[in-house]
């Protein structure tokens, strides 16, 4: 549990937008120093692909994790489908610069042999991201699903089957695969029903069946709400299922042309903070953004 939680959606290789979102939420200052005190930040995955600043973003979150801990706060970055894709050597959304950033990674051992089977420009990135690689090891430290206080966080969404399978088991299987301790990607990370791929709660207005499933998950996990990314909400952060799910992927990265927006949770109160795009100036909270309680949240976000 935490007095104040800030949730940040998909970043996709845009470090300027990342910094703008973190400043908007009161986590860092202009020098990237942690100023959040006991604040808890949860980033719901997809730091990779579509942009050129991936190493800078990963390093920033790893650094802030330690600084926040020292101040009594916390930073949790999750794995999304694009982190999983890169460890599985699916590089469809990597930019040219994204390959150049890792071109000097040594090709060693079995991982190096696997990497050498790919096109030459992909060798270094594959050596870094294939299971057991230096970048994969960093991602292995990140959970797929996390619960902070009474809020469940995942990139795509947690379905009832995931709870029956075991949240801890999902996180552990993902970690072991990324570390190279197991040979193949866990089945639970594959397909449209994976917690990193599911869109049951985020693609438009969820069905009554989806909202019912969400209610089951929240009851089983003793939580009040779920926060997900993965599916761009073109109008900004939205909620659904009577404010039991909040969708925070606003397309804030340069690739999508969005502007920074983060979700703030203070006990039962939930609200979206929206700022200006980094190119236009410093991100600041929208003065008109209302503070919402759970009963009013759905109507206010329509």
Buried (B, 14 or more C-beta within 10 A) or exposed (E): EBEBBBBBBBBBBBBBBBBBBBBBBBBBEEEBEBBBEEBBBBBBBBBBBBBBBBBBBBEBBBBBBEBBEEEEBBBBBBBBBBBBBBBBBBBEBBBEEBBEBBBEBEBEEEBBEBBEEBEEEBBBBBBBBBBBBEBBBBBBEBBBBBBBBBBBBBBBBBBBEBBEBEBEEBBBBBBBBBBBEBEEBBEBBBEEBBBBBBBBBBEEEBEEEBBEBBBEBBEBBEBBBBBBBBBBBEEBBBBBBBBBBBBBBBBBBBBBEBBBBBBBBEBEEBBBBBBBBBEEEEBBBBEEBEEBBBEEBBEBBE
